[in-house]
Amino acid sequence: MTYRVIDKETYYRKGVFRHFTEDCKCSTSITAKIDVTELVKYSKENNAKFYVNFLYILSKVLNSRDDYRMGYLWQTEELICYDVIHPTQYIFHEDTETCTPVYTTYDPNYEIFYRNATCDIEKAKQTREYGLDMEKHPNWFDASYISWLSYDSLNIELPDGFLYFLPIINWGKYREENARLMMPVTVRMNHAVADGYLVANVFRLLEKEMDVFCGCENSEANYMKVILETERLFLREMNMDDFDALYVVLSDPSIMQHYPYTFDEKRVREWIERNMKRYEENGFGLWAVCLKDTGEMIGDCGLTLQNIDGEILPEIGYHIRRDCQCRGYAKEAAAAVRSWAFQNTVYPALYSYCKYTNIPSIKTAEAIGMHFDKEYPDEANEITHVSVINREDMGQ
């Protein structure tokens, strides 16, 4: 179990966090019905358990962004973000009318997760002990199936003084409505780390991930077009659903210190729109950089056409979220883009440019084989540093 400590002074929800941990300690929850028709069909056709398939999709969704993996260390009063969270299932025993918690480890590999989850379930059926052990399982979230009822509302509340940040998820029986199978799902989170948008977003992500899982036409498989993969990352086309993740990056003063300004919400939306247009017109642009393990977007990297000292040239650009820096992600993504560009375009050279004071960016360019090309003053009389790598440098 690993995590990183969040600086509460720079936390993007700083004001909300303070209010809902000091003035008004409370939870926020939403119950809504999601369409599981295709997942039920897929599960039956593949002789798989619908319950385990849904549990896998739910775990994947909750691992897809930091906001759903938050925790609080009351001993040190530290806000933390776990690298990964796992589902705690609950197995009901008909004879005793009691439940046994089942700690299943999340694995992004579906086959591994399915095998482990079903094995855990069978083991739990052999005991009648409650066996709850939160001390040894701090990064496990509650995932409970209420199999007796297709309900319309459910509320789970914790005492006001207890800062518990992991999601609590419940779902009930699906039933047919207008020729579709609809299933109630309840998502509860602490208001200090989540608002209505973040809670509602769980339902949106569940529906998209179910489409991907079932291979539905016109689904997220096309919506999230993967361009290339590396050992730890995959780069895909970004879209408007990436707004929150990208806003964290482009509104960060430490990341944007070499730009004329940090980005507000309007500029982030325009950034995404501009790159979506580039995909259509050029076949490339800045792509979303995502962690393979969780699917989480941690920045962008790609190829764009830029005006560099009066010439329109292909440039490799990159922005990596602050807490993910110094791990080699920028180099790994940029190197992959470099190779992709030489294999898929006819450009004889690729460039990277930035303020001459942006040493980390210059070092990343050098790390992927670029070398100094020139420096020149821009319109604001700032010195711009240009790095270049030629096709022959790559032996192509």
N, C-alpha and C positions, 0 to 999 in steps of 0.2 A: 504494500500500500504506500503510494507516494503522492505527494501533493506539493503545491507551491503556495506560499503566503501572499495574499493580496494586500497591497498597500492601500489602506482605507482612505488615505488622503488623495490618492489619484484614481481610486475606483470610480468607474464611469457612472455608478449609481450612488455616489457618495451622499448626496442630500437625502435621497429616498432611504438609503440604508440607515442613516442616523435617525431619521424620523420614526421608522418602524422598528428600531431596536431600542429607542429611548422614550419616545412620546406615545406611541400607539403600537404596541406589540400585538401582531395579529397574523392570521393566515389569509390566503386568497384561494378560492377554489372555483372550478367550473365543471359542471356536468353537461355533456353533450353526446349525441348519438353519431357514430361514424358508420359508414357503409362498409361492411366486411364481406359482401357477397362474393367478390372475386377471391378473397383469401380463403373463405370456406370452400369454394369450388376447387381452388388450387390444392388445398390440404387434402381433400378427399381424393382428387385425381392422383396425388403423389403418395397416398397412403401414409400421410403424416398427421400428427396431432395439431389441430387448429390452435389449441391453447399454447403449445410450445412455440409454434410459428409466431403467434401474436406476441408472446413474451420476448422472443428474439428481436422482433421489429421495434417493440417498445424500448428495449435496452439499447438498441442502436440509436434510436431517436434521442434518448436522454443522454447519450454520450456524445452527441453531435455538437454541443456547444457548452461553453463554460458555465453559463447561468444555471444549468441543470445539474452541475456537479459541485455545487458550493457546500461548504461545511463551516463549522464554527468550533474552535477549540476554547472551551470556556475557562480552562485552567490558565491560559495565556492571553485570552481575549483576542485571538487571532482569527481573522477571516481567511479561509483557505479555499483552494479549488483542487479537487482530486483529479489525478490524471485519468482515472477510469472509475465508474461506479457499476455495481453489480446488483442483480435483482434478488430480493428475498421473497421466495414463493411461500404459500401457505397451503398445506395439504390437510383436507378435512377427513376425519375418521367418523364414519357413520355409526359405529358401535358405541363410541364414547361421546360423540358430538363435540369433539375438541379438534384443535388444529395443531400441526407441527410446522414450525418455520423451516424452510429449506434454503440454504445458502448456495446459490448457483453462480459460478464465475462467468462473467460475460466474456465472450470471445467473438471478435468480428467475423470469424470464419463460421458460417452457418452450420456446416456439418459437425464441427467440433462442439459448438454451443448446443445443438440439438441432442447430440449423444450424451453430453454431460448433464443437461437438464433432465432428460428422461431417466438417466441413471440415478440422479439425485431424488427424483420423485419416487422411484421404486424403493429406494433405501428408506425414505421417510415413511412409506406405508407400513414398514415393519416395526415402527416404534410408536409409542403413544406419549412420549415425553415432549414437553413444550420446547425446551432447548434453545430459547432465545438468548443470544450472546452478542449484544451490541458492542461491548467493549472490544471484542476481537474482530468485529465486522463493522467498523465505523463508516465505510464507504459502500454500504449496501442499502439500496432504497426499497421501500415496501411496494410489492406488486401483488395485489390480492384479487382473486376472481370470486365474485359473489354469484355462484352458479344457480341459485334458487329463484332468482328474480330478474326480470328485465325492468329496471327501475327508471324513474324520471329525475330523481334528485337524491343526492347523498352528501352529507356534511361530516368532515373530520376536523376537529379543532384541538389544538394543543393549549396547555396553560400559557397565559400571556408571558410569563417570565422565562419560558424555555425556548432558547434560540436553536431550533432544529431546522436546518436548511434543505435537506435532501427532499426530493419529491415523494409524495405518497400517492400511489395510483391504484384505483379500483376499477373493475369493469364487471358488468353483469351478463345475463343471457342475451344472445341476439334473437330477434324475432322478425318475422316478415312484415314489412310495411310497404305498400305499393310495389309489390313484386321485388323488393330489395330486402336484404338482411341487414338490419340496423342494430348496433350494439351500443349500450350506454357505457361511457367512460367518464370517470371522475379524476381530475388532476388537482391535487392540493399542494401548494407551495407556501413558504413563508414570504410575507409581503416585503420583507426587508431586501430580498434578493430577486423578487419576481413581481411583475405587475400583470394586469389583465392581458396585455399583448403576449408576454412570455408564456403565460398559462395557455392562452388560446392557440399559440403557435405549436404547442405539443400536438394538438388535434390535426392541424394542417400538415405537420411533418409526418404524423402517423399515416394519413391518407396517401401522401406521396410515396412514403417508403413501402406501403402495401402495394401500390401500383408497380413500383420497381421490382419488388420481390416476386410478384405474380407475372411479371413480364407483359403487362398490359400495353396495348398499342397506344401511341401518343402519350406515354407516361413519362415519369421522371428520367427514365433511361435516356430519352432524347432531350428532356429538359435540362439534365445535367450532363452535358456532353464532355466526356473525359478526353483530353488531348494527348497526354503522355503521363507516364508513371516513372518513379524512381524507387530506390530502396525503401524510403520512409514516407514518400509523398505521392500525391497525384494532382495534376493540374487539369482543371476543367473550365469550361466557359462559365463566366459569372452571370448572375441574373438578379432581379430586384429582391429576391428572397435573401440575398447575401448582404442586404443593406446594413443590418445590425452588426454583423461580424466585420464588415469593411469600415463602418463608422468608427469602431473602436481603434482601428489602425490609423486611419487618415485624420482623425480628430486629435490624435495624441501629439502634444507639442514636442516631445522628445524625438519622435519619428519625423515630424515635419519641420524641424528646426532649420533645415536647409532650403525649405520652400518659402515663398513670399508670405504664406499664411497656412494655418491649419484649416482643415475642411469643416464646414458646417453641413447640416443635413442636405441642403440644396445641392452643394457641390459634390457630395458623395453620390447622390442620385444621378447627377449629370455625368459623373465619372463612370458609373455602371452603364448608363445609356450610351455613352460614347464608345465604350468597349464592345457593347452588344452590336453597335453599328459597324465597328471595325471587323467583327467576325464576319458580317455579311459582305462587306465591301472588299476586305483584304484577305480574309481567310485566317486571320490571326489578330491578336490584341493582347492586352494584359489578361491573364487567366487567374482564376481563384486557386490559391495554393492550399491544399488540404492534407491533413494527416491521414495516412492510410489506416492507422489503428482505429480511429474514431470517426473519420469523415469530416472533422472540424476544419473550417476555413481559418487560416492563420495569417493571411496576407494575399498579395497578388504578385505575379511575375509573368513576363511575356515579352512579346515583340511588338513594337509600334514604330510608325514612321514619324520622325521628329525633325524639326528645323534646327540643324546643328551648324552654326556659323554660316547660314545662308544656303545650306544644302539640305535636301530632304533625304535622310538616311535611316536605315533600320537600326533601332536602338533596343537593347535589352534593359528592361527596368524591373525593379523589385521593391516591395515594401513588406516587411515581416513584423508582426505584432511584437511589442516590446518584450513581453514575458517569454517569447519564443526565440529571441535573438541569442547570439553566441552559442548556438547549437549546430551551426552549419547548414541550416535550412535554406538561407538565401543562396549560398554557393551551390547547394544540391539542385535547387530549382533553376537557377540561372544557367548552370552547366547543361542541364537537360534542354532548356530552351535554345541554347547555343547549338547543340547537336541537332535539334529538331529543325532549326532555321536553315542550317547548311544542307540538310537532307531534303527539305521541302520547299525551299525558295532558291532563286538563282543569284542572290546577292553575293558579290565577291568578298564583302567584309561586313562585320557587325560592329556596332559601336555601343558605348555606354558614356553618358555625360552627366555631370553634376557640378555643384559648387566645388571649388578647389579645397574648401575646408571640410568637405564631406569625406573624411578619411575612411570610415567603414565601407562606404559604397565603392570607393576607389580600390580598397583591398579586396572586396568581393570580385570586382572586375578582373583584377590581377590573378585571383585564385582560379578563375576559369580560363586563364590563358591570354587575357588581354594585356596590352602594353600601352604605354603613353603615346598619344598621337599629337596632341597640341593643347594649348590653353588660349582662350580669347575672352575679351570683355563683352558681356551681354548688354542688353538695353539699359539695365540699371547700373551699368559699370561694375558689375560683379564678375570676378574671374571664373570662367567655366573650364573645367578639366575634362578632356576627352580621351577615352581609352578605345582601342580598336583591336580586333582580331581578324586576320585575313583567312580566306578559305584555304590557302596553301599552308597556313600555320597548322591546320588540322589534317593536312595530308590529303585534302580533297580537291 
